Amino acid sequence: MLPEIDEAFAEAFGLHEGGVSKLREEVRASMEREAQQAIRNRVKTQVFDALARENAVDLPKSLVDEQVQELQLDLLRRSGREAKDASQLPPREPFEEPARRRVLLGLLIGELVRRENLQVEREKVMERLEEVASAYPNAEEVRAAYLQSPDALRQIEQSVLEDQVVDWIAAQAQVTDKPVSFAELTGFKSAA
């Protein structure tokens, strides 16, 4: 049985002012952010898939090897483990294709950025930072943490630059919009 959506329900989510209407606003804003992010990710994936498919090149083995190792180490870090030497790394094979793709896309994106003189737009970086921070209840703290961490800010800058590359490629390509539902876009299944 689902709870009644009333003032007490809204307060349970930390909304002491505005009640149910404020809760609805926040849920709507959250869903809109999620939908925009899902659209951005889907378009980026489609553009990068096409870019990789249309630009098969021989990749430097050293770059692929480096990327394989980075993916292996990342898996270990995420699982809370550490490798003291190469024998403790996970098997190489599952990482080969993702590493090749990363290297290929990195080279292609780098060349596009250079050739088209694309530069990270500071305003877009700040917009993205605001978008990321607004997803947290302690948005000010999150914003400050990103601004104080060069690595974290660099990740946002890289993401914005990738989006600018995607926008540039999409502007050059024939694009067909396809309407999709929120559930299709986000993979969200209704409880009904």
Backbone as numpy.savetxt, mean C-alpha at the origin, in Angstrom:
# Nx Ny Nz CAx CAy CAz Cx Cy Cz
-27.19 -12.48 17.61 -28.03 -11.30 17.61 -27.14 -10.06 17.61
-27.49 -9.12 16.77 -26.71 -7.89 16.65 -27.16 -6.87 17.69
-26.22 -6.09 18.21 -26.60 -5.07 19.20 -27.35 -3.92 18.53
-28.14 -3.24 19.31 -28.86 -2.07 18.80 -27.87 -0.92 18.63
-28.00 -0.23 17.53 -27.11 0.91 17.29 -27.76 2.13 17.92
-27.25 2.46 19.10 -27.79 3.59 19.85 -26.63 4.38 20.47
-26.95 5.33 21.31 -25.92 6.18 21.92 -24.91 5.37 22.72
-25.39 4.35 23.43 -24.48 3.51 24.23 -23.52 2.76 23.31
-24.03 2.30 22.18 -23.19 1.60 21.21 -22.11 2.55 20.69
-22.49 3.78 20.36 -21.53 4.77 19.87 -20.48 5.07 20.93
-20.91 5.18 22.18 -19.96 5.44 23.27 -18.97 4.30 23.45
-19.43 3.08 23.18 -18.54 1.92 23.30 -17.38 2.03 22.31
-17.57 2.81 21.25 -16.51 3.04 20.26 -15.76 4.34 20.52
-15.95 4.89 21.71 -15.20 6.08 22.10 -15.80 7.38 21.61
-17.01 7.34 21.09 -17.65 8.56 20.60 -18.57 9.09 21.69
-18.02 9.96 22.50 -18.77 10.51 23.63 -19.60 11.71 23.21
-19.29 12.26 22.04 -20.07 13.37 21.51 -20.48 13.03 20.09
-21.68 13.39 19.73 -22.15 13.15 18.37 -22.96 11.88 18.21
-22.77 10.96 19.12 -23.57 9.74 19.15 -23.60 8.95 17.86
-24.78 8.44 17.55 -24.97 7.55 16.41 -24.65 8.25 15.09
-25.03 9.52 14.97 -24.75 10.21 13.70 -23.24 10.35 13.48
-22.50 10.62 14.54 -21.04 10.71 14.43 -20.45 9.34 14.09
-21.00 8.30 14.69 -20.55 6.93 14.39 -20.77 6.62 12.92
-21.94 6.97 12.41 -22.23 6.73 10.99 -21.26 7.50 10.09
-20.98 8.75 10.46 -20.02 9.56 9.70 -18.66 8.89 9.66
-18.22 8.43 10.82 -16.89 7.81 10.90 -16.83 6.49 10.15
-17.91 5.72 10.22 -17.95 4.45 9.48 -17.92 4.74 7.98
-18.71 5.72 7.55 -18.73 6.09 6.13 -17.34 6.56 5.68
-16.71 7.41 6.46 -15.38 7.91 6.10 -14.38 6.76 6.03
-14.48 5.84 6.96 -13.59 4.69 6.97 -13.80 3.83 5.73
-15.06 3.60 5.38 -15.36 2.80 4.19 -14.88 3.50 2.92
-15.03 4.81 2.87 -14.56 5.56 1.71 -13.04 5.48 1.59
-12.34 5.61 2.73 -10.87 5.48 2.71 -10.47 4.09 2.23
-11.16 3.09 2.77 -10.85 1.71 2.40 -11.11 1.48 0.91
-12.21 2.01 0.39 -12.52 1.85 -1.03 -11.48 2.55 -1.89
-11.10 3.77 -1.52 -10.09 4.50 -2.29 -8.75 3.75 -2.29
-8.38 3.22 -1.14 -7.13 2.46 -1.04 -7.21 1.20 -1.90
-8.33 0.52 -1.86 -8.50 -0.70 -2.65 -8.44 -0.38 -4.15
-9.06 0.71 -4.55 -9.01 1.13 -5.96 -7.57 1.44 -6.35
-6.90 2.22 -5.52 -5.51 2.59 -5.81 -4.64 1.33 -5.93
-4.82 0.39 -5.01 -4.02 -0.84 -5.05 -4.33 -1.68 -6.29
-5.61 -1.76 -6.63 -6.00 -2.57 -7.80 -5.43 -1.96 -9.08
-5.56 -0.65 -9.22 -5.03 0.02 -10.42 -3.52 -0.13 -10.47
-2.87 0.06 -9.34 -1.41 -0.07 -9.30 -0.99 -1.48 -9.72
-1.66 -2.48 -9.20 -1.34 -3.86 -9.56 -1.55 -4.09 -11.05
-2.66 -3.61 -11.59 -2.93 -3.79 -13.01 -1.89 -3.09 -13.88
-1.53 -1.88 -13.50 -0.53 -1.13 -14.27 0.83 -1.82 -14.18
1.22 -2.23 -12.98 2.52 -2.88 -12.82 2.55 -4.24 -13.51
1.43 -4.97 -13.49 1.36 -6.24 -14.22 1.59 -6.01 -15.71
0.92 -5.00 -16.26 1.07 -4.69 -17.68 2.49 -4.21 -17.98
3.03 -3.40 -17.11 4.39 -2.89 -17.30 5.39 -4.05 -17.33
5.25 -4.97 -16.40 6.15 -6.13 -16.35 5.95 -7.03 -17.57
4.70 -7.25 -17.94 4.39 -8.13 -19.07 4.95 -7.57 -20.39
4.86 -6.27 -20.56 5.26 -5.64 -21.82 6.74 -5.28 -21.88
7.47 -5.49 -20.81 8.87 -5.07 -20.78 9.78 -6.15 -20.22
9.73 -7.31 -20.82 10.61 -8.39 -20.38 12.05 -8.03 -20.75
12.90 -8.02 -19.76 14.32 -7.71 -19.98 15.17 -8.69 -19.17
16.41 -8.83 -19.59 17.34 -9.64 -18.80 17.70 -8.84 -17.55
17.60 -9.51 -16.43 17.85 -8.83 -15.16 19.22 -9.22 -14.62
19.92 -8.27 -14.03 21.21 -8.60 -13.41 21.02 -9.62 -12.28
21.73 -10.73 -12.38 21.61 -11.80 -11.39 21.90 -11.28 -9.98
22.86 -10.38 -9.87 23.22 -9.87 -8.54 22.04 -9.12 -7.89
21.28 -8.37 -8.70 20.13 -7.66 -8.15 19.03 -8.63 -7.73
18.82 -9.65 -8.54 17.80 -10.65 -8.20 18.21 -11.39 -6.94
19.48 -11.79 -6.86 19.97 -12.50 -5.67 19.81 -11.64 -4.42
20.14 -10.37 -4.55 20.01 -9.45 -3.42 18.55 -9.34 -2.98
17.65 -9.27 -3.94 16.23 -9.14 -3.63 15.68 -10.44 -3.02
16.14 -11.58 -3.51 15.73 -12.87 -2.93 16.13 -12.89 -1.46
17.37 -12.52 -1.19 17.83 -12.54 0.19 17.04 -11.55 1.06
16.73 -10.39 0.52 15.94 -9.41 1.27 14.55 -9.97 1.60
13.94 -10.66 0.65 12.63 -11.27 0.89 12.73 -12.40 1.93
13.80 -13.17 1.85 14.00 -14.24 2.84 14.16 -13.65 4.24
14.98 -12.62 4.34 15.21 -11.98 5.64 13.94 -11.32 6.17
13.18 -10.73 5.26 11.93 -10.09 5.66 10.97 -11.12 6.25
10.90 -12.28 5.62 10.03 -13.34 6.15 10.48 -13.75 7.56
11.77 -13.88 7.74 12.28 -14.23 9.07 11.95 -13.15 10.09
12.16 -11.89 9.72 11.86 -10.78 10.64 10.39 -10.79 11.04
9.52 -10.98 10.05 8.08 -10.97 10.34 7.66 -12.15 11.20
8.42 -13.22 11.15 8.09 -14.38 11.99 8.84 -14.34 13.32
9.58 -13.24 13.55 10.26 -13.06 14.83 11.55 -13.85 14.95
12.09 -14.26 13.83 13.33 -15.03 13.86 14.45 -14.24 13.22
15.66 -14.77 13.36 16.84 -14.12 12.81 17.75 -15.18 12.23
18.42 -14.87 11.13 19.36 -15.82 10.52 20.78 -15.39 10.84
21.53 -16.32 11.38 22.93 -16.03 11.69 23.81 -16.24 10.47
23.37 -17.12 9.56 24.08 -17.31 8.30 23.10 -17.80 7.24
23.58 -17.93 6.01 22.72 -18.26 4.87 22.02 -19.61 5.02
22.61 -20.53 5.78 22.00 -21.86 5.93 20.68 -21.79 6.71
20.45 -20.70 7.42 19.23 -20.57 8.21 18.12 -19.82 7.47
18.41 -19.41 6.25 17.40 -18.72 5.45 16.40 -19.74 4.91
15.17 -19.30 4.69 14.19 -20.20 4.06 14.66 -20.57 2.65
14.10 -21.62 2.07 14.49 -22.00 0.70 14.32 -20.84 -0.27
15.19 -20.77 -1.23 15.26 -19.68 -2.19 14.11 -19.69 -3.21
13.70 -20.86 -3.64 12.79 -21.00 -4.78 11.50 -20.18 -4.68
10.79 -20.19 -3.54 9.54 -19.42 -3.51 9.73 -17.90 -3.66
10.95 -17.45 -3.49 11.22 -16.01 -3.54 11.74 -15.55 -4.90
12.08 -16.50 -5.76 12.68 -16.16 -7.06 11.78 -15.25 -7.90
10.56 -15.69 -8.13 9.67 -14.92 -9.02 9.30 -13.56 -8.42
8.92 -13.49 -7.14 8.65 -12.16 -6.57 9.89 -11.25 -6.62
11.06 -11.82 -6.43 12.29 -11.02 -6.48 12.52 -10.50 -7.89
12.33 -11.36 -8.87 12.51 -10.95 -10.27 11.53 -9.82 -10.61
10.31 -9.96 -10.15 9.29 -8.93 -10.42 9.69 -7.61 -9.76
10.11 -7.68 -8.52 10.52 -6.45 -7.81 11.67 -5.76 -8.51
12.65 -6.54 -8.91 13.81 -5.96 -9.59 13.38 -5.34 -10.92
12.60 -6.10 -11.69 12.14 -5.59 -12.99 11.36 -4.30 -12.82
10.39 -4.31 -11.92 9.58 -3.11 -11.72 10.42 -1.96 -11.17
11.34 -2.26 -10.28 12.21 -1.21 -9.75 13.02 -0.54 -10.85
13.56 -1.36 -11.75 14.35 -0.81 -12.86 13.47 -0.01 -13.81
12.30 -0.56 -14.14 11.40 0.13 -15.07 10.87 1.43 -14.47
10.48 1.38 -13.22 9.96 2.59 -12.56 11.07 3.63 -12.45
12.25 3.19 -12.07 13.39 4.11 -11.98 13.67 4.78 -13.31
13.60 4.01 -14.38 13.85 4.58 -15.71 12.75 5.56 -16.10
11.51 5.23 -15.79 10.40 6.15 -16.09 10.54 7.45 -15.29
10.88 7.32 -14.02 11.05 8.49 -13.17 12.16 9.38 -13.74
13.25 8.75 -14.14 14.38 9.51 -14.69 14.00 10.14 -16.04
13.46 9.32 -16.93 13.16 9.78 -18.29 12.09 10.88 -18.31
11.08 10.73 -17.48 9.98 11.70 -17.47 10.18 12.79 -16.42
11.32 12.73 -15.74 11.66 13.72 -14.71 10.55 13.84 -13.66
10.04 12.69 -13.23 9.00 12.68 -12.20 9.67 12.89 -10.84
9.07 13.73 -10.04 9.59 13.99 -8.70 8.46 13.89 -7.70
8.81 13.43 -6.52 7.81 13.30 -5.47 7.24 14.68 -5.15
5.93 14.77 -5.20 5.28 16.03 -4.88 5.04 16.08 -3.37
5.66 17.04 -2.73 5.60 17.18 -1.27 4.16 17.26 -0.77
3.33 17.97 -1.51 1.93 18.12 -1.12 1.23 16.76 -1.08
1.53 15.92 -2.06 0.91 14.58 -2.09 1.45 13.71 -0.96
2.71 13.89 -0.62 3.28 13.14 0.51 2.55 13.52 1.79
2.32 14.80 1.98 1.63 15.25 3.19 0.17 14.78 3.19
-0.46 14.77 2.03 -1.83 14.26 1.94 -1.86 12.77 2.31
-0.90 12.01 1.80 -0.85 10.58 2.10 -0.57 10.36 3.58
0.32 11.15 4.14 0.61 11.05 5.57 -0.66 11.32 6.37
-1.40 12.33 5.98 -2.65 12.65 6.66 -3.64 11.49 6.54
-3.69 10.91 5.37 -4.57 9.76 5.12 -4.20 8.58 6.03
-2.92 8.30 6.11 -2.44 7.20 6.95 -2.74 7.49 8.42
-2.40 8.68 8.86 -2.57 9.04 10.27 -4.04 9.06 10.66
-4.90 9.51 9.76 -6.33 9.64 10.10 -7.00 8.29 10.35
-6.35 7.22 9.96 -6.92 5.89 10.20 -6.72 5.44 11.65
-5.96 6.20 12.41 -5.66 5.85 13.80 -6.35 6.82 14.76
-6.75 6.33 15.93 -7.38 7.23 16.90 -6.40 8.29 17.42
-5.12 7.97 17.42 -4.10 8.91 17.89 -3.36 9.50 16.68
-4.12 10.11 15.78 -3.59 10.59 14.50 -2.40 11.53 14.67
-2.47 12.42 15.65 -1.38 13.38 15.85 -0.07 12.66 16.19
-0.15 11.65 17.05 1.05 10.90 17.42 1.61 10.13 16.23
0.73 9.53 15.45 1.16 8.78 14.26 1.84 9.73 13.28
1.22 10.88 13.04 1.79 11.88 12.13 3.18 12.29 12.60
3.30 12.58 13.88 4.59 13.01 14.43 5.64 11.90 14.30
5.22 10.67 14.55 6.16 9.54 14.44 6.69 9.41 13.01
5.81 9.54 12.03 6.25 9.48 10.63 7.20 10.62 10.30
6.86 11.81 10.77 7.69 12.97 10.46 9.07 12.89 11.12
9.16 12.16 12.22 10.43 12.04 12.92 11.26 10.85 12.43
10.66 10.00 11.62 11.37 8.82 11.13 11.66 8.94 9.64
12.91 9.18 9.27 13.24 9.29 7.85 12.84 8.03 7.05
13.00 6.85 7.65 12.64 5.62 6.94 11.14 5.54 6.69
10.35 5.87 7.70 8.89 5.82 7.56 8.42 6.84 6.53
8.99 8.02 6.57 8.61 9.06 5.61 9.04 8.66 4.20
10.20 8.03 4.10 10.68 7.57 2.80 9.73 6.53 2.19
9.14 5.68 3.04 8.17 4.70 2.55 6.95 5.40 1.95
6.50 6.44 2.62 5.35 7.19 2.09 5.75 7.89 0.79
6.93 8.47 0.76 7.40 9.13 -0.46 7.49 8.14 -1.62
7.99 6.94 -1.34 8.11 5.91 -2.38 6.73 5.51 -2.89
5.79 5.37 -1.98 4.43 5.01 -2.36 3.79 6.10 -3.22
4.01 7.35 -2.84 3.48 8.48 -3.61 4.13 8.52 -5.00
5.44 8.30 -5.05 6.13 8.31 -6.34 5.61 7.18 -7.23
5.40 6.01 -6.64 4.82 4.90 -7.42 3.45 5.29 -7.95
2.65 5.95 -7.12 1.33 6.39 -7.58 1.46 7.40 -8.72
2.44 8.27 -8.64 2.66 9.24 -9.71 3.06 8.52 -11.00
3.87 7.48 -10.88 4.25 6.68 -12.05 3.01 6.00 -12.62
2.19 5.43 -11.75 0.96 4.78 -12.19 0.06 5.79 -12.90
-0.07 6.98 -12.32 -0.89 8.03 -12.94 -0.33 8.39 -14.32
0.98 8.51 -14.42 1.60 8.87 -15.70 1.34 7.77 -16.73
1.53 6.52 -16.33 1.30 5.40 -17.26 -0.17 5.34 -17.65
-1.06 5.49 -16.68 -2.50 5.44 -16.97 -2.90 6.55 -17.93
-2.27 7.70 -17.81 -2.58 8.82 -18.72 -2.14 8.50 -20.15
-1.15 7.62 -20.30 -0.65 7.25 -21.62 -1.43 6.07 -22.21
-2.13 5.35 -21.36 -2.77 4.10 -21.76 -4.25 4.29 -22.05
-4.81 3.28 -22.68 -6.25 3.25 -22.87 -6.83 2.57 -21.63
-7.61 3.31 -20.87 -8.13 2.83 -19.60 -9.64 2.65 -19.71
-10.12 1.54 -19.18 -11.55 1.28 -19.16 -12.00 1.15 -17.71
-12.92 2.01 -17.30 -13.47 1.92 -15.95 -14.47 0.78 -15.89
-14.45 0.07 -14.77 -15.39 -1.03 -14.58 -16.03 -0.85 -13.20
-17.34 -0.64 -13.17 -17.99 -0.49 -11.86 -17.92 -1.79 -11.06
-17.61 -1.68 -9.78 -17.61 -2.84 -8.89 -18.24 -2.42 -7.57
-18.76 -3.41 -6.87 -19.37 -3.12 -5.57 -18.27 -2.99 -4.51
-18.64 -2.42 -3.38 -17.70 -2.30 -2.26 -17.20 -3.69 -1.86
-18.11 -4.65 -1.82 -17.75 -6.02 -1.42 -16.74 -6.62 -2.40
-16.97 -6.43 -3.70 -16.03 -6.95 -4.70 -14.66 -6.28 -4.56
-14.70 -5.00 -4.35 -13.48 -4.21 -4.28 -12.64 -4.56 -3.06
-13.29 -4.73 -1.93 -12.56 -4.92 -0.68 -12.51 -6.37 -0.22
-13.33 -7.23 -0.83 -13.40 -8.61 -0.38 -14.25 -8.76 0.86
-14.97 -7.70 1.22 -15.82 -7.70 2.41 -17.09 -8.49 2.13
-17.38 -9.43 2.99 -18.60 -10.23 2.86 -19.61 -9.76 3.89
-20.81 -9.52 3.47 -21.88 -9.08 4.36 -22.27 -10.21 5.31
-22.61 -9.84 6.52 -23.03 -10.83 7.52 -24.49 -11.22 7.35
-25.17 -10.60 6.42 -26.62 -10.84 6.23 -26.93 -12.21 5.72
